[in-house]
């Protein structure tokens, strides 16, 4: 991401929590993502929030299977 857009947020990889201002800027940057990138990010966030669910299929694979039976 760095260098591809002049307004992109540089997030230090220190392990420290983001400041409120960094978080708000990050939310604004999400608007630049494509629908596929947002889906991928959503899937990764879901897996971090619910690590105990050991699904054999990711969200995209589940969506493809669901469409087969419509």
Beta strands, then each sheet from edge to edge (+ up, - down):
end
